[in-house]
Amino acid sequence: MRYQEVIPAVFLERPNRFIAMVLVNGQTERVHVKNTGRCRELLIAGCTVYLAAGKNPSRKTKYDLIAVEKVLPDSTALLINIDAQAPNAAAEEWLHTGALFPPAAEIRREVTYGNSRFDFCITHGETTAFLEVKGVTLEQNGVVSFPDAPTERGTKHLLELAACRQKGYEAYLLFVVQLKGAEQFRPNDSMDPAFGKALRHAVDSGVQILAMDCVVTPDSMVIDQPVPIILPYEK
């Protein structure tokens, strides 16, 4: 997936979860943050961010904040896409490559089943599969985790996926890691133990859990390689 008209900026502050103040060409600009998560370890005053021009001329903010450079302990910069809509768009492109299902599979978005609306429903032959996507931006020393804040909705999706599997459907949870170089993925049990418990229940129920990293540039994000998933014993 690719953005149009992407420019760099300097992050100043985030007055609320929807808005950030940035510096663009020496001028302070109010921009929309395309991620309602905390992102506290990423959006630090003075860091470099990337903005995509909005397509609606009547909107109040001219730009969307879509990516940020995180300075690592060795002083190198790790580019992380934080656009909450990007994982689904990248996942759809990836699914259409035939990476997970046969190339002729029918892929539909936003399909309701039971009490949940899943990101994708895939039909191939006599088989129906439901797939939910979660974007991952939280990284520490090569380990990426989800979620970065408690998510009742995420837990609900996992329980629904487990129920789908028990009724004979294929079920998948795809963690789209919105960065490159992750060594492993782990559930963020300390942040949301209910999600971690539901994830283990889903695995025990036959839900297939995948984590894929991405090649990220300021104006693009493409799913690339699998990331090892570690499910340590639940404490």
Backbone bond lengths (Angstrom), bond angles and torsions (degrees), N, CA, C in turn:
res aa  C-N    CA-C-N  psi(-1)  N-CA   C-N-CA  omega(-1)  CA-C   N-CA-C  phi
1 M - - - 1.445 - - 1.524 108.79 -
2 R 1.334 114.88 147.43 1.465 119.28 -173.58 1.522 110.31 -137.28
3 Y 1.320 115.06 143.81 1.455 122.22 175.71 1.535 110.01 -98.95
4 Q 1.308 115.13 162.77 1.456 121.05 174.75 1.528 109.36 -110.56
5 E 1.306 116.86 147.30 1.469 123.01 173.00 1.529 112.85 52.90
6 V 1.313 116.19 63.07 1.458 121.81 178.97 1.528 109.64 -97.16
7 I 1.335 116.42 133.71 1.458 121.44 179.94 1.527 109.69 -131.74
8 P 1.353 117.82 153.01 1.470 120.88 176.42 1.524 110.83 -82.42
9 A 1.329 115.86 158.43 1.458 121.51 177.18 1.527 107.91 -154.93
10 V 1.313 115.67 171.92 1.458 121.88 176.34 1.525 108.35 -111.52
11 F 1.337 115.36 125.73 1.455 119.47 -179.24 1.526 110.44 -74.85
12 L 1.340 116.25 136.03 1.461 122.08 179.13 1.523 111.64 -109.50
13 E 1.329 117.12 -57.55 1.460 120.83 -178.84 1.518 109.78 -162.43
14 R 1.338 114.85 166.80 1.459 121.99 178.82 1.526 108.07 -127.00
15 P 1.329 117.93 92.43 1.466 120.96 -177.20 1.523 113.72 -59.39
16 N 1.340 116.37 -34.76 1.456 121.04 175.00 1.521 108.35 -150.75
17 R 1.325 117.15 178.86 1.468 119.11 -171.80 1.522 113.56 -69.81
18 F 1.331 117.60 -15.10 1.460 120.58 -178.12 1.530 113.32 -97.88
19 I 1.310 117.58 -20.70 1.460 122.17 -169.35 1.526 111.26 -125.54
20 A 1.348 115.64 143.22 1.455 122.02 171.71 1.516 108.66 -132.64
21 M 1.323 114.80 152.65 1.456 121.39 173.20 1.519 107.07 -106.43
22 V 1.327 115.95 128.60 1.460 120.81 -178.13 1.525 109.47 -132.85
23 L 1.310 114.47 166.79 1.459 121.22 178.17 1.522 108.33 -109.85
24 V 1.336 116.42 119.12 1.460 122.43 -179.99 1.524 108.64 -122.90
25 N 1.325 116.15 115.20 1.470 120.31 179.42 1.522 111.89 51.73
26 G 1.342 115.40 42.55 1.449 120.23 177.06 1.512 115.68 80.83
27 Q 1.332 117.59 -0.42 1.451 122.00 -178.68 1.533 110.30 -115.05
28 T 1.343 116.19 139.07 1.456 120.59 177.48 1.526 109.41 -76.77
29 E 1.334 115.34 130.41 1.469 121.13 -176.79 1.528 109.32 -128.09
30 R 1.309 115.59 137.31 1.467 122.06 175.52 1.518 107.79 -92.32
31 V 1.341 117.28 123.34 1.473 120.44 -174.56 1.525 110.02 -128.82
32 H 1.325 114.39 159.93 1.466 121.62 177.70 1.526 109.87 -87.50
33 V 1.334 117.02 133.66 1.463 121.87 176.88 1.525 108.18 -94.61
34 K 1.325 117.13 118.70 1.464 121.32 -176.56 1.533 112.02 -86.06
35 N 1.331 115.08 40.44 1.457 120.82 178.14 1.521 107.22 -160.48
36 T 1.327 116.90 119.18 1.468 119.91 -179.59 1.527 112.51 -88.70
37 G 1.338 116.89 -0.06 1.460 120.32 176.70 1.522 111.54 -68.67
38 R 1.299 116.67 175.57 1.462 121.08 -175.01 1.521 112.94 -70.36
39 C 1.322 117.18 -49.58 1.479 122.32 178.27 1.528 111.98 51.54
40 R 1.325 117.12 29.96 1.465 119.77 -175.32 1.524 112.52 -66.27
41 E 1.321 115.78 -32.10 1.463 118.64 -178.80 1.523 112.06 -79.53
42 L 1.326 116.68 -6.18 1.461 121.27 -178.00 1.525 112.79 -108.18
43 L 1.334 115.98 -49.23 1.464 120.09 -175.43 1.523 109.03 -86.24
44 I 1.336 113.84 85.35 1.458 122.91 -177.82 1.526 108.08 -113.61
45 A 1.314 116.13 135.70 1.459 120.26 -177.96 1.525 111.46 -51.40
46 G 1.323 115.71 129.07 1.455 121.87 179.23 1.510 114.85 97.24
47 C 1.340 118.18 -11.27 1.467 119.88 -178.97 1.523 110.68 -75.09
48 T 1.325 115.11 157.47 1.462 121.00 177.02 1.519 109.93 -84.12
49 V 1.322 116.19 130.92 1.458 122.26 176.18 1.514 108.96 -125.14
50 Y 1.328 115.18 168.22 1.460 120.26 178.88 1.518 109.32 -125.90
51 L 1.331 113.95 139.42 1.457 121.88 -175.22 1.518 110.33 -119.29
52 A 1.334 115.46 139.59 1.471 121.22 174.11 1.518 107.66 -110.43
53 A 1.320 116.01 134.81 1.456 120.45 179.93 1.520 110.31 -65.80
54 G 1.333 117.07 133.97 1.456 121.28 177.46 1.519 111.45 -69.86
55 K 1.318 115.83 152.40 1.462 120.56 -176.94 1.522 113.34 -92.81
56 N 1.340 116.63 -16.60 1.468 120.51 -177.78 1.529 109.42 -95.36
57 P 1.328 118.79 112.17 1.467 120.73 -176.72 1.524 114.14 -66.93
58 S 1.340 117.80 -16.54 1.459 120.71 -177.46 1.534 113.13 -92.81
59 R 1.328 117.40 -3.00 1.463 120.41 -178.41 1.520 110.63 -71.14
60 K 1.332 115.42 158.73 1.459 120.98 -175.14 1.526 112.65 -77.31
61 T 1.339 117.60 -28.38 1.464 120.94 179.22 1.523 109.63 -111.16
62 K 1.309 115.51 139.60 1.463 120.82 -176.25 1.529 112.05 -79.50
63 Y 1.352 115.93 -29.61 1.460 119.49 -173.56 1.531 112.35 -126.32
64 D 1.341 115.25 156.55 1.458 123.94 169.20 1.527 107.96 -108.12
65 L 1.328 117.01 134.77 1.455 121.00 173.38 1.527 107.38 -83.92
66 I 1.327 117.40 118.24 1.466 120.89 -170.95 1.521 114.75 -118.05
67 A 1.339 117.76 -20.77 1.463 119.58 -175.83 1.520 110.16 -152.58
68 V 1.332 115.16 159.25 1.456 120.99 -178.03 1.517 109.60 -144.94
69 E 1.327 115.66 146.01 1.459 120.94 173.94 1.527 108.94 -93.73
70 K 1.338 116.06 120.37 1.463 121.64 177.00 1.525 108.33 -98.58
71 V 1.320 116.58 124.43 1.459 120.62 179.21 1.526 109.02 -81.16
72 L 1.322 116.01 121.08 1.466 122.47 -177.99 1.528 110.82 -85.03
73 P 1.336 117.63 166.92 1.472 120.49 -179.60 1.524 114.43 -55.15
74 D 1.353 117.26 -28.92 1.469 119.56 179.24 1.528 112.01 -87.75
75 S 1.348 116.14 10.67 1.471 124.31 176.55 1.525 113.99 76.64
76 T 1.328 117.52 2.07 1.459 118.45 173.47 1.529 109.28 -79.90
77 A 1.320 115.58 162.21 1.464 120.35 -177.63 1.525 109.68 -106.66
78 L 1.327 115.74 130.33 1.461 122.36 176.46 1.524 108.06 -104.57
79 L 1.305 116.97 120.06 1.459 121.26 -178.93 1.527 109.50 -84.70
80 I 1.334 116.27 123.30 1.460 122.14 -177.86 1.515 109.46 -123.58
81 N 1.311 115.86 123.95 1.466 120.70 173.74 1.527 107.58 -78.41
82 I 1.343 118.08 129.55 1.464 120.40 -179.65 1.529 111.50 -118.55
83 D 1.316 117.41 14.66 1.463 121.74 177.22 1.527 108.72 -72.24
84 A 1.322 117.33 115.58 1.465 121.09 -176.64 1.521 112.82 -67.09
85 Q 1.323 117.75 -18.17 1.465 120.58 178.70 1.525 112.46 -89.35
86 A 1.318 116.75 -15.76 1.466 120.48 -176.03 1.530 113.80 -65.38
87 P 1.348 120.63 -40.06 1.464 119.18 -178.19 1.527 113.77 -57.25
88 N 1.330 117.56 -42.30 1.466 119.16 -179.90 1.523 111.67 -66.70
89 A 1.323 116.40 -39.98 1.463 119.79 178.95 1.522 110.66 -65.34
90 A 1.342 116.39 -43.57 1.464 119.86 178.43 1.522 111.15 -66.63
91 A 1.344 116.29 -37.87 1.467 120.15 179.11 1.521 111.21 -63.79
92 E 1.323 116.62 -41.01 1.463 118.95 179.52 1.525 110.97 -62.79
93 E 1.313 117.32 -43.52 1.469 120.43 176.85 1.527 110.58 -59.89
94 W 1.326 115.69 -43.51 1.468 121.19 -178.51 1.520 111.11 -64.70
95 L 1.322 117.25 -42.77 1.466 120.80 179.83 1.524 110.89 -62.50
96 H 1.317 116.92 -37.30 1.470 120.16 -178.90 1.527 113.06 -71.72
97 T 1.341 117.12 -11.09 1.465 119.20 175.51 1.521 111.63 -79.80
98 G 1.345 117.20 -9.58 1.459 120.30 -176.80 1.517 112.81 82.75
99 A 1.334 117.32 17.38 1.464 120.91 -176.83 1.517 112.46 -67.97
100 L 1.333 117.90 -28.94 1.463 120.71 -175.72 1.526 112.82 -119.04
101 F 1.326 116.21 -32.40 1.463 122.12 -179.18 1.527 109.40 -127.45
102 P 1.343 117.57 162.71 1.468 119.47 178.49 1.528 110.96 -55.51
103 P 1.333 117.70 145.83 1.467 121.37 -177.96 1.523 113.71 -55.65
104 A 1.335 117.60 -28.75 1.461 120.46 -177.82 1.529 113.10 -85.22
105 A 1.330 118.04 1.27 1.466 121.07 -177.65 1.527 110.92 -61.85
106 E 1.323 115.74 144.90 1.465 120.92 175.21 1.525 108.48 -86.06
107 I 1.318 116.22 125.93 1.463 121.74 -176.88 1.522 108.99 -117.40
108 R 1.336 115.56 119.24 1.466 120.86 179.10 1.522 109.88 -119.73
109 R 1.322 116.34 145.48 1.459 121.63 -179.78 1.521 111.30 -103.05
110 E 1.324 114.66 152.21 1.466 122.60 173.83 1.538 111.45 53.99
111 V 1.309 115.93 66.91 1.464 122.07 -177.67 1.534 109.51 -109.91
112 T 1.332 115.33 129.72 1.462 120.67 -178.79 1.521 110.81 -87.73
113 Y 1.328 114.39 133.43 1.459 120.92 173.50 1.524 106.97 -144.32
114 G 1.318 117.13 128.93 1.456 119.94 -178.12 1.515 110.59 60.51
115 N 1.320 116.05 -127.48 1.461 120.84 -179.04 1.523 113.00 -101.00
116 S 1.317 117.11 12.72 1.461 120.47 -177.77 1.521 111.24 -127.77
117 R 1.308 114.20 154.42 1.459 120.82 169.76 1.524 106.77 -111.33
118 F 1.327 115.33 111.93 1.455 120.04 -177.88 1.524 110.80 -86.61
119 D 1.340 115.04 154.05 1.458 119.67 -177.19 1.522 112.29 -64.75
120 F 1.341 116.93 -37.17 1.462 120.35 -177.97 1.523 111.02 -142.11
121 C 1.321 114.37 146.27 1.460 122.47 167.80 1.518 106.52 -124.75
122 I 1.317 116.32 125.90 1.464 121.12 -176.31 1.519 108.75 -119.14
123 T 1.318 115.11 128.17 1.463 120.85 177.98 1.519 109.01 -116.33
124 H 1.330 115.80 126.10 1.470 120.12 175.83 1.520 107.98 -142.11
125 G 1.314 115.62 119.47 1.454 120.24 -174.57 1.516 110.34 62.84
126 E 1.320 117.04 -127.33 1.457 122.38 178.29 1.525 112.39 -94.32
127 T 1.320 116.30 6.82 1.463 121.04 -173.43 1.522 111.72 -103.61
128 T 1.320 115.52 137.04 1.461 121.98 173.61 1.520 108.44 -118.65
129 A 1.324 115.75 133.18 1.465 121.08 -179.94 1.521 109.50 -127.17
130 F 1.317 115.92 142.05 1.458 122.02 172.59 1.523 108.45 -109.08
131 L 1.325 115.64 137.88 1.458 120.49 -177.41 1.521 109.67 -135.09
132 E 1.322 115.16 128.19 1.461 121.78 177.02 1.526 108.64 -112.04
133 V 1.330 116.53 142.57 1.462 123.12 -176.34 1.526 109.59 -114.30
134 K 1.327 116.45 136.42 1.457 121.93 173.79 1.525 108.62 -129.65
135 G 1.316 116.61 128.45 1.457 121.19 177.54 1.520 111.05 -84.18
136 V 1.326 116.70 138.98 1.461 122.86 -176.96 1.523 109.28 -119.94
137 T 1.332 116.66 121.75 1.470 121.59 178.64 1.527 112.34 -124.63
138 L 1.322 117.28 -9.12 1.464 120.91 -176.25 1.530 109.85 -83.76
139 E 1.322 116.56 118.01 1.470 122.01 -177.09 1.517 110.36 -134.09
140 Q 1.339 116.18 138.68 1.454 121.24 175.13 1.515 109.18 -149.03
141 N 1.319 115.56 115.32 1.468 122.21 178.11 1.527 112.27 53.56
142 G 1.315 116.53 41.80 1.457 121.29 176.50 1.510 115.13 86.73
143 V 1.329 117.30 -6.48 1.466 121.51 178.84 1.533 108.44 -101.19
144 V 1.319 116.28 127.11 1.461 120.23 177.00 1.520 108.80 -107.48
145 S 1.339 115.35 147.28 1.464 120.19 -173.69 1.518 110.48 -140.15
146 F 1.310 114.09 157.57 1.465 122.54 174.37 1.519 107.51 -144.62
147 P 1.346 117.09 140.13 1.458 128.97 0.36 1.524 111.29 -92.59
148 D 1.355 116.47 173.58 1.462 120.08 175.11 1.529 110.80 -98.08
149 A 1.337 116.25 1.52 1.460 123.39 175.11 1.526 106.89 -157.02
150 P 1.330 118.72 153.42 1.472 119.77 179.65 1.528 111.35 -54.81
151 T 1.333 116.46 138.35 1.462 120.83 -176.48 1.530 111.06 -136.17
152 E 1.308 116.05 94.47 1.463 120.15 176.13 1.524 110.55 -63.32
153 R 1.319 115.76 -36.33 1.469 120.37 179.73 1.535 110.62 -63.13
154 G 1.343 116.44 -41.78 1.458 119.74 178.84 1.514 112.23 -64.35
155 T 1.326 116.67 -40.48 1.461 120.72 177.34 1.524 110.83 -63.41
156 K 1.323 116.18 -42.51 1.466 121.28 178.32 1.531 110.92 -60.15
157 H 1.330 116.86 -42.37 1.461 119.92 179.01 1.531 111.23 -62.12
158 L 1.327 117.15 -40.34 1.456 119.94 179.53 1.524 111.61 -63.48
159 L 1.312 116.79 -43.40 1.462 119.99 179.47 1.522 110.98 -65.07
160 E 1.336 116.94 -37.15 1.470 120.51 177.60 1.524 110.94 -68.17
161 L 1.337 117.15 -38.83 1.467 119.76 176.88 1.525 110.42 -62.83
162 A 1.324 116.86 -40.85 1.469 120.18 177.74 1.521 110.46 -62.61
163 A 1.330 116.48 -39.78 1.469 120.40 178.45 1.523 110.72 -65.44
164 C 1.334 117.05 -38.46 1.470 120.65 176.81 1.521 110.74 -61.36
165 R 1.310 115.92 -43.49 1.462 119.98 -179.07 1.522 111.07 -63.20
166 Q 1.320 116.07 -40.37 1.461 120.46 -179.21 1.524 112.06 -67.88
167 K 1.331 116.68 -19.33 1.458 120.63 177.88 1.534 112.24 -96.31
168 G 1.330 115.83 8.84 1.455 119.58 172.85 1.508 116.52 99.78
169 Y 1.321 117.41 -1.09 1.461 120.24 177.65 1.525 109.93 -85.52
170 E 1.328 117.00 155.77 1.456 120.19 168.01 1.529 107.56 -77.10
171 A 1.314 116.81 146.39 1.456 120.67 -178.69 1.524 109.51 -142.24
172 Y 1.343 115.62 137.16 1.456 121.67 -176.33 1.530 110.26 -137.03
173 L 1.315 114.76 145.39 1.459 121.05 167.61 1.516 106.85 -122.44
174 L 1.318 116.03 121.96 1.463 121.95 -177.85 1.525 109.39 -110.62
175 F 1.317 115.77 114.71 1.463 120.83 172.16 1.526 108.00 -88.89
176 V 1.311 116.41 113.95 1.461 120.85 176.86 1.526 107.47 -93.38
177 V 1.327 115.56 107.87 1.461 121.92 -177.96 1.526 107.27 -83.21
178 Q 1.322 116.32 112.74 1.460 121.00 -168.51 1.531 112.63 -85.98
179 L 1.342 114.26 45.42 1.454 122.31 179.81 1.516 108.23 -164.31
180 K 1.320 115.83 172.08 1.457 121.87 179.61 1.528 109.30 -115.73
181 G 1.329 116.22 147.31 1.459 120.37 173.64 1.511 115.20 100.88
182 A 1.330 118.83 5.53 1.461 120.38 179.04 1.528 110.04 -68.14
183 E 1.311 115.95 136.01 1.460 120.96 -179.57 1.524 112.22 -90.34
184 Q 1.331 116.41 -28.94 1.463 119.79 179.25 1.527 109.50 -162.60
185 F 1.343 114.11 158.14 1.464 121.37 174.42 1.517 109.14 -113.76
186 R 1.340 116.38 139.07 1.464 122.29 174.97 1.519 108.94 -137.85
187 P 1.327 118.06 145.48 1.464 118.96 171.85 1.521 109.77 -66.37
188 N 1.315 116.27 145.07 1.462 120.98 -179.14 1.531 108.99 -86.54
189 D 1.329 115.82 75.16 1.460 121.67 -173.94 1.526 112.40 -62.74
190 S 1.322 117.18 -34.02 1.459 118.88 -178.24 1.517 111.76 -69.74
191 M 1.334 117.01 -29.81 1.454 120.96 178.80 1.522 111.86 -80.75
192 D 1.340 116.42 -42.58 1.463 120.24 -176.13 1.525 109.35 -144.83
193 P 1.325 117.33 84.13 1.468 120.35 -179.12 1.522 112.95 -61.60
194 A 1.337 118.21 -29.17 1.466 120.72 179.79 1.529 110.61 -65.94
195 F 1.332 116.12 -39.22 1.467 118.99 177.37 1.521 110.70 -65.28
196 G 1.346 116.93 -43.77 1.457 120.12 178.74 1.517 111.97 -60.33
197 K 1.324 116.38 -40.95 1.466 120.54 178.70 1.520 110.77 -64.91
198 A 1.336 116.40 -42.79 1.462 120.67 179.27 1.524 111.36 -65.98
199 L 1.345 116.65 -35.19 1.461 120.25 178.34 1.525 110.65 -64.02
200 R 1.306 117.44 -43.63 1.468 120.66 179.16 1.527 110.78 -66.70
201 H 1.333 116.25 -37.65 1.465 120.15 176.29 1.521 110.32 -62.73
202 A 1.334 116.67 -41.31 1.465 120.59 179.46 1.523 110.64 -62.74
203 V 1.332 116.78 -43.25 1.465 120.58 178.29 1.520 110.41 -61.03
204 D 1.326 116.72 -45.10 1.465 120.84 179.23 1.527 111.59 -64.03
205 S 1.323 116.99 -25.11 1.467 121.69 -179.40 1.527 112.61 -86.59
206 G 1.335 116.78 -4.33 1.457 119.97 177.81 1.512 114.99 100.55
207 V 1.334 117.75 5.76 1.460 120.20 174.93 1.526 108.27 -69.94
208 Q 1.330 116.55 133.28 1.458 120.28 179.38 1.528 109.06 -88.06
209 I 1.322 115.94 124.77 1.461 122.46 -178.30 1.525 108.60 -105.16
210 L 1.318 116.21 126.29 1.458 122.09 -179.46 1.521 109.40 -125.14
211 A 1.325 116.38 145.00 1.460 121.92 170.86 1.521 107.46 -130.21
212 M 1.328 116.60 125.68 1.460 121.57 -178.54 1.526 109.03 -127.93
213 D 1.351 115.66 132.38 1.455 118.05 176.30 1.519 110.16 -83.39
214 C 1.317 116.71 178.02 1.467 121.41 -176.39 1.523 110.73 -135.77
215 V 1.302 114.83 146.44 1.456 120.71 165.79 1.524 106.06 -83.20
216 V 1.328 115.82 117.36 1.459 121.18 -174.81 1.529 109.81 -115.81
217 T 1.312 116.38 130.32 1.454 123.00 169.49 1.527 106.62 -123.30
218 P 1.320 118.47 169.79 1.460 118.36 179.04 1.524 114.02 -55.32
219 D 1.342 117.58 -29.50 1.464 119.06 -176.04 1.524 113.94 -119.28
220 S 1.359 117.96 17.87 1.466 118.38 179.47 1.523 110.78 -158.58
221 M 1.332 114.97 161.17 1.458 122.20 173.25 1.524 108.51 -151.34
222 V 1.330 116.08 123.86 1.461 122.15 -177.27 1.526 109.21 -131.05
223 I 1.317 117.62 128.58 1.459 121.62 177.16 1.522 110.11 -62.22
224 D 1.349 115.85 137.08 1.454 119.22 -172.03 1.528 113.71 -125.40
225 Q 1.333 118.04 -79.69 1.460 121.08 -168.90 1.533 111.57 -125.16
226 P 1.350 117.18 153.45 1.469 120.10 177.69 1.521 112.14 -68.49
227 V 1.322 115.33 148.32 1.465 123.21 175.44 1.527 107.06 -113.24
228 P 1.336 118.74 130.13 1.466 120.58 179.35 1.543 110.93 -58.17
229 I 1.323 115.66 136.38 1.467 121.56 179.37 1.519 108.63 -103.03
230 I 1.323 115.57 127.00 1.451 122.01 179.14 1.529 107.85 -113.20
231 L 1.336 115.53 122.22 1.461 120.32 176.68 1.524 107.81 -116.49
232 P 1.341 116.71 84.66 1.469 118.65 -179.32 1.519 111.20 -65.94
233 Y 1.310 115.24 161.38 1.450 120.97 179.17 1.514 109.92 -55.37
234 E 1.312 115.87 129.91 1.457 121.28 -177.40 1.522 110.61 -71.77
235 K 1.339 115.91 123.23 1.466 120.62 -179.21 1.518 110.66 -88.48
